[in-house]
Amino acid sequence: MAPSLDDLPVELIERVVDYLPHRETLLHLRLVSPSLNAKVSRRFGEAYFTTSVWRLTGSNARAIVHFSHRPEVTASLSSVTLVAPCSKHTTYHDIWMAKSIDLAKINRALALFQNLRSLKLHNFGKTQGLQRTSDFFGLLSTKLHLPKLESLDLIQVDVDADFAIQLLENHNQTLTTLSLDNVDLRYNENAKAGFHTPWFDLLYSMKDFKNHCDVSIESAWENGKMTFLDPPWAEWPEFGDGVYVYKGLSINLVYTDLDDEEDSYDMHTEIWVKGDGEWWDGIKRLAAFYICSTVLGELSEVGCHISELSDTYWDEKIAECLDIKYS
């Protein structure tokens, strides 16, 4: 009597599965027997669990913990999107419906996905005064450590600036792509006197990155107000038609695409830093623009220079701003 498929070793069964015309056929194959189900588990994970999107409700939080103990999932899942428990980007259900979520368990579960290389955190904020959503995100992000994380996207996120910096520091040995889209860095305005420079602090924390990193920033905010990482001279954006390029850094002033079309002339900056050998020069220049604008305002002497000013000039400006900030 010829052996059945169930009798074959795992290696041969996986070769057979590779020839299945549709991945749905794999679902039916798993129902043949418990033994066959176990033998095709790796191929099942590769077919159905490479990417997942989870809204952080209590039931989905339990699902994340459950799947983190399934070898066919932990070996295959490479991309996760976590969405805050809300229905729209400006309308939250009670954020504390998530109070049943054990964030420590979520962090441990995510770390068990051994090939997780891409993480998107979406909609933790932009809610008009719901500061608790920022606190919730902080509890999630500061203890998160994914050993193979290469790509991190923060989309419509309100977060304490220190929490955001801690999140980057937790992954500074592996990140190669960072995207910050509508990120609002929060801080306590009454905590100390003087200037607050959350975007400078965040950008300069990247100095400890092990790898060259592609960085994109769109619509930067701080404490609920849009901030600008533009060149700090009066002629911007007329000078250069709203485009600034330096090494791998590109700053573009673009029209905002508003769904409600309330103001078709609203504009914001798109920033891109290419992750090549000069990426840190681009980040430093961007940080210099921001801190000079925050501390010194417009630099009237800069716009009259036809040639690009030296790195030494901007390093001196950063030092001057830091002296003022901490004086």
C-alpha positions in Angstrom: 0.0 0.0 0.0 1.4 3.4 -1.0 2.1 5.8 1.8 -0.3 8.7 2.3 0.7 12.3 2.2 0.4 12.3 6.0 3.2 9.7 6.2 5.8 11.8 4.4 8.4 13.7 6.2 8.0 17.4 6.8 10.6 18.3 4.1 8.8 16.5 1.3 5.4 17.8 2.4 6.7 21.3 2.3 7.9 20.7 -1.2 4.4 19.5 -2.2 2.9 22.6 -0.6 5.1 24.8 -2.7 3.3 23.5 -5.8 -0.2 24.3 -4.5 -1.9 26.7 -7.0 -3.7 28.8 -4.3 -2.8 29.4 -0.7 -6.5 28.7 0.2 -5.8 25.1 -0.7 -3.4 25.0 2.2 -6.4 25.7 4.6 -8.2 22.6 3.3 -5.0 20.5 3.6 -4.6 21.4 7.2 -8.0 19.9 7.9 -7.0 16.4 6.8 -5.4 15.3 10.1 -3.8 16.8 13.1 -0.4 15.3 12.0 -0.6 16.9 8.6 -1.7 20.2 10.2 1.4 20.2 12.3 3.7 19.4 9.3 2.4 22.3 7.2 2.4 24.8 10.0 5.6 26.6 8.8 4.3 27.0 5.3 0.9 28.2 6.7 2.6 30.9 8.7 4.6 32.0 5.6 1.4 32.2 3.6 -0.9 34.0 6.1 1.2 35.6 8.8 3.9 37.9 7.2 1.9 41.1 7.8 -0.7 41.9 10.5 -2.7 45.0 11.4 -4.1 45.1 14.9 -6.3 47.8 16.5 -5.4 47.8 20.1 -8.7 46.6 21.7 -8.7 44.2 24.6 -9.5 41.2 22.3 -6.8 42.0 19.8 -4.3 42.5 22.6 -5.1 39.0 23.8 -4.7 37.8 20.1 -1.2 39.3 19.9 -0.2 37.5 23.1 -1.7 34.3 21.7 0.1 34.4 18.4 3.4 35.2 20.1 3.4 31.6 21.3 2.6 30.1 17.9 5.9 29.1 16.2 4.4 29.2 12.7 3.6 32.9 13.4 6.6 34.1 15.3 8.9 32.8 12.6 7.0 34.4 9.7 5.6 37.7 10.9 7.8 40.5 9.6 5.5 43.6 9.7 3.0 44.8 12.3 0.8 47.8 12.4 -0.7 48.8 15.7 -3.6 51.2 15.6 -5.0 53.0 18.6 -8.5 52.0 19.8 -10.4 54.6 17.8 -12.8 54.7 14.9 -11.4 57.8 13.2 -8.2 59.8 13.5 -10.1 62.6 15.4 -12.8 60.6 17.2 -11.9 58.3 20.0 -14.0 55.8 21.8 -13.2 55.8 25.4 -9.5 55.3 25.4 -9.8 53.6 28.7 -11.7 50.7 27.0 -8.1 49.7 26.5 -7.5 49.7 30.3 -7.8 45.9 30.2 -4.7 45.8 28.0 -1.5 44.7 29.8 1.1 46.7 28.0 3.9 44.8 29.5 2.5 41.6 28.0 2.1 43.4 24.6 5.8 44.5 24.7 6.9 41.0 25.6 4.7 39.4 22.9 6.0 41.7 20.2 9.6 40.9 21.1 8.8 37.2 20.6 8.2 37.7 16.9 11.7 36.9 16.0 11.7 38.2 12.5 9.7 41.4 13.1 11.5 44.1 11.0 8.8 46.7 10.4 6.5 48.4 12.9 3.9 51.1 12.3 2.2 52.9 15.2 -0.8 54.7 14.0 -3.4 57.2 15.5 -2.1 57.5 19.0 -3.1 61.1 19.2 -4.3 64.1 17.2 -7.5 64.1 19.3 -7.9 67.6 20.7 -6.9 67.4 24.3 -7.0 63.7 25.1 -3.6 63.8 26.9 -4.3 60.3 28.2 -3.8 58.9 24.7 -0.2 60.3 24.8 0.3 58.7 28.2 -1.0 55.4 26.8 1.4 55.5 23.9 4.3 56.3 26.2 3.6 53.3 28.4 3.6 51.2 25.2 6.7 52.6 23.5 9.3 53.2 26.2 9.6 49.5 27.2 9.4 48.2 23.6 12.5 46.5 22.3 12.4 44.6 19.1 15.8 43.0 18.4 15.6 43.0 14.6 13.5 46.2 14.0 14.7 47.9 10.8 11.8 50.2 9.9 9.7 52.4 12.3 6.7 54.5 11.3 4.9 56.9 13.6 1.7 58.2 12.0 -0.5 60.8 13.7 1.0 60.3 17.1 1.1 62.5 20.1 3.9 61.5 22.4 6.0 62.9 25.2 9.3 63.9 23.6 11.3 61.9 26.1 9.2 58.8 25.3 9.9 59.2 21.6 13.6 59.6 22.2 13.6 56.5 24.4 11.8 54.5 21.6 14.6 55.4 19.1 17.3 54.7 21.6 15.8 51.2 22.2 16.4 50.5 18.5 19.4 52.6 17.6 21.4 49.5 16.7 19.0 48.1 14.0 17.0 51.0 12.5 17.6 51.8 8.9 14.3 53.6 8.0 12.4 56.1 10.2 9.2 57.9 9.2 7.5 60.6 11.3 4.2 61.7 9.8 2.1 64.2 11.8 4.0 63.5 15.0 3.4 65.9 17.9 6.2 66.0 20.5 4.8 67.0 23.9 6.5 68.6 26.8 5.6 70.3 30.1 6.0 74.0 29.3 6.1 74.8 33.1 8.7 72.2 33.9 11.6 74.5 33.4 12.3 78.1 32.3 14.0 78.9 28.9 13.7 77.3 25.5 12.2 73.9 24.8 13.7 72.1 21.8 12.1 68.7 21.5 12.8 68.2 17.8 16.5 69.1 18.2 16.7 66.6 21.1 15.0 63.9 19.0 17.2 64.5 15.9 20.4 64.6 17.9 19.5 61.3 19.6 20.1 59.7 16.2 23.9 60.3 16.6 24.0 56.9 18.3 22.4 55.0 15.4 24.7 52.2 14.3 23.4 52.2 10.6 22.9 54.9 8.0 19.2 55.7 8.2 16.6 56.9 5.7 14.6 59.5 7.6 11.4 61.2 6.5 9.4 63.9 8.4 6.1 65.4 7.3 4.0 67.9 9.3 6.1 68.3 12.5 4.3 69.5 15.6 5.1 70.3 19.2 2.6 70.8 22.0 -0.3 71.0 19.6 1.2 73.6 17.3 2.9 73.1 14.0 6.6 73.7 14.1 9.0 74.3 11.3 12.2 72.6 10.4 12.7 75.0 7.5 15.9 77.0 6.7 15.9 79.9 9.2 16.2 82.8 6.8 13.7 85.4 5.8 13.9 84.6 2.1 12.6 81.1 2.6 10.6 79.8 0.8 10.8 82.4 -2.0 14.5 81.9 -2.3 14.9 78.5 -4.0 11.2 78.1 -4.8 10.5 76.3 -1.5 13.2 73.6 -2.1 16.4 73.2 -0.1 18.9 70.5 -0.8 22.1 69.8 1.1 24.0 66.5 0.6 21.3 63.9 1.4 18.9 66.3 3.0 15.9 67.6 1.0 13.3 70.0 2.3 10.3 70.7 0.2 7.4 73.1 0.8 4.3 71.4 -0.6 0.6 71.9 -0.6 -1.4 70.0 1.9 -3.9 67.6 0.5 -7.0 68.2 2.7 -9.9 65.8 2.4 -12.4 68.5 3.4 -10.8 71.0 1.0 -11.2 73.8 3.5 -8.0 75.5 2.4 -6.4 74.4 -0.8 -3.5 76.8 -0.1 -2.4 75.3 3.2 1.2 74.1 3.0 3.6 72.1 5.0 7.2 70.8 4.7 8.2 67.3 3.5 11.7 66.4 4.7 13.8 63.5 3.4 17.3 62.4 4.5 18.9 59.8 2.4 20.4 56.9 4.4 23.9 57.1 2.8 27.3 57.9 4.1 26.3 61.6 4.5 23.0 61.0 6.3 24.3 62.4 9.7 25.4 65.6 8.0 21.8 66.0 6.8 20.3 65.3 10.2 22.7 67.8 11.9 21.9 70.5 9.3 18.1 69.9 9.9 18.7 70.1 13.7 20.6 73.3 13.3 17.8 74.9 11.3 15.3 74.0 13.9 17.2 75.1 17.0 18.3 78.4 15.3 14.7 79.2 14.4 13.5 78.4 17.9 16.2 80.2 19.9 17.5 82.9 17.5 14.6 83.4 15.0 15.3 84.3 11.4 19.0 84.6 10.5 19.2 87.7 8.3 22.8 87.2 7.5 22.3 83.7 6.0 20.0 84.5 3.1 22.5 86.9 1.5 25.1 84.1 1.0 25.1 82.7 -2.5 27.2 79.7 -1.6 26.3 77.0 1.0 27.6 77.9 4.5 30.1 75.5 6.1 29.4 72.8 8.6 31.6 74.8 11.0 29.2 77.8 10.8 26.2 75.7 11.7 28.1 73.8 14.5 28.9 77.2 16.0 25.3 78.3 15.7 24.2 75.1 17.5 26.7 75.7 20.3 25.5 79.3 20.6 21.8 78.2 20.8 22.7 75.6 23.4 24.5 78.1 25.5 21.4 80.4 25.4 19.1 77.5 26.1 20.9 76.3 29.2 22.0 79.8 30.5 
